[in-house]
Amino acid sequence: KAGVTQTPRYLIKTRGQQVTLSCSPISGHRSVSWYQQTPGQGLQFLFEYFSETQRNKGNFPGRFSGRQFSNSRSEMNVSTLELGDSALYLCASSLETLANTGELFFGEGSRLTVL
Amino acid sequence: AQKVTQAQTEISVVEKEDVTLDCVYETRDTTYYLFWYKQPPSGELVFLIRRNSFDEQNEISGRYSWNFQKSTSSFNFTITASQVVDSAVYFCALSEADSSGSARQLTFGSGTQLTVLP
């Protein structure tokens, strides 16, 4: 079965722009989580969506937002990009919330470079 | 607040050697979950194992084994007879449980870069 698909894989933006990243979870998975990975801060949780509702949110500014559609696909948006937003953004899906399986299936990520 | 420490930034071993990756965690909760993930160069994180805080039984899966000790807040990962394909970054992670016992988001350690030389 197809894995978690993230698009685009690579993108370059300039400061002040906004970006939208997309994630298609594994078929049947209703939970989607987003993580930011940087060399300095490591892997940090952004948010989790389950059945179109945001269930958890990490400590990121309001410039970071997300949503989930009825088909469980998710998007995250970063507005007014800053140099520090350069990172690998990882999306993960699970069958239900972490409670029941604990197993997250990750995509290969979207690597964002902000110039 | 929860915290995961992986003190070993990089480890290099020769193929067939055994290697242990250390993980120490901090949490105030009595119910929590511990994980190990592998990140190969392709970038995607691959789930290896999950342990519940109330299950201290060690686990072995092929060449992989995990030693969970609540007394020392450690959840170490050992690869026996390492292979070149084991080269990757390994992350330990912790998730606390909410009031319903459900796991919340993962807090990751900084990762250990394992290089297995032929």
Interface residues (C-beta under 8 A of the other chain):
Chain A: G3 V4 S33 Y35 G42 L43 Q44 F45 E48 N56 G58 L88 L90 A92 T97 L98 A99 N100 G102 E103 L104 F105 F106 G107 E108 G109 R111
Chain B: Y33 F35 Y37 S42 G43 E44 L45 V46 F47 R50 F91 A93 S95 A97 S100 G101 S102 A103 R104 Q105 L106 T107 F108 G109 S110 G111
